[in-house]
Amino acid sequence: SSGGGSGGTSVAISLAYNHAMRRKRIGNGVALFDLDFSKASCGAYLNLPNEFNFDTVLDQPERVDIEFVELITKRHASGMAVYSFYKPEIGIASQGRDIVLRMLDVVAYQNDQTVIDLPFYETAWKDSVIQSVNSLQIVTTSTGTFSALDTRQWRLAWTTSASAWAMSPGATVTRTSTWDEV
C-alpha cells in the first residue's frame, strides 16, 4: 500500500483467500506473504501467529531452503500458505534482504500464486520485490496519501522493472474522505 491504514493488507488477504478457494478444487498452491515484519498483520487478522525464532538464519541466509520454508509455513482453512512474522529485526539485519528474497524464491517455487503484502515504508528488499512481480496493485486512499502514487519510489521501482513493459500497475482507492469530512 502507499500509506498505512489504506487497506492494503485487507486487499491482500481477500485476494489470496479468493485465489485459494478457486484453486482448492484443482489443487494448485496459493501463498500469502506479509513482508511487514514490524506488524505481522496478515497472521494476526487470520489468527495464525507465527512465533518462529529467526535467530538461526539471521546471519546465515543460505539456510533458507524448501525444508526451512515448510517448517515456517502456517496453513489457513482455505488451504493457502501464510507467511507472517512479527520479527522487526529482519528489517535491520545485515542479511535481511537476502533472507527475504530467498524465502520469496522458495515460496514462489512451491506455489502457483503468491500474494505479497508489502509495507508502505522503505525496506532493503522492496525494489527487488516490485521489480520481480508480474502484476502490481497499489492500495491507497485519496485523503493525503494518494500523492504517494507519484513518488519517486514507485515510479523508479516500476519503470526499472522488466514487467513494466508488459503491464501497468493498478490502483485501488479505498476511501475518498476523512472522518472529519463525514
C-alpha angles and dihedrals in degrees: 000000000000094000140012115270096023094116100255094135092050090050092048092050092047093047093049092045093051092048090048094050091049094045095044088082093055099035101238117143128249124191133192113205118191108201095182096098091173092068112014089204096163092060092044094049091048093043090240106124115181115208097180113152108233094190090104093060105029091094097028111051090166086076089071106102140131093287092051093049091049088053093055097041118117116196123218120211088252089063097251120135112237125205110185123142135174096220110131089173090073088068093058101031114115089234096038094111092051092048093051095046092047092050090049091050092054094042091050090048092052097045136052092214127032120184112198124202105204121197117245092234126077119272135177091252105037097095092047091051094047091048093053102048124098095214135024130198117187114203117202146144124240091228104095101312097069089085086065087079087070097047121123089246096064096037094049095044093048099042092050091051120104086221092061092080092056100047147355126245116260123226128213117195109202102181134019102187138040124240088253090059095051 
